[in-house]
Amino acid sequence: MEYACIGIDMMNKVIEIYKKNREIINYLIVGGCTTLVSLGAYYGLVFTVLDPEKPIELQAANIISWIAAVTFAYFTNRKFVFESKNKNMVGEAGSFFLSRISTLLMDMAIMFVSVTVIGMNDKIAKLIVQVIVTIANYVISKFFVFQKK
């Protein structure tokens, strides 16, 4: 019986932590799912219709997977993370895509400087960049895209 009480107390703590940090936890979950969409689209394309050995087809697969991921991220962030009620979905989606393009450019710039200019290991640099871009995406989405009226 004592173990049941400990389990209930633990569950209540988890629920309390979730309620306090709901937005960030949901953002991380949605981000993980977005990564799966991106990888799924990319691998689906290169294993079926596009040849990654051909530079143009490699980039096409990369761009299509980015578009699929950002589209998925927009709708899931809108509903599950920021709970947007904005009636102007076209404008909101446009802002979301522009913000993601800006963090894509940030990603590319930081990778260029850290790997090409400074000589940092690309795997380590990419991990650091992913953290920076994830934080930037959250901040931009929260304060510029999905603003509460």
Secondary structure, DSSP 4 states (H G I P E B T S, - for coil): -HHHHHHHHHHHHHHHHHHHTHHHHHHHHHHHHHHHHHHHHHHHHHHHT--TTSHHHHHHHHHHHHHHHHHHHHHHIIIIIS----S-HHHHHHHHHHHHHHHHHHHHHHHIIIIIIS---HHHHHHHHHHHHHHHHHHHIIIIIS---
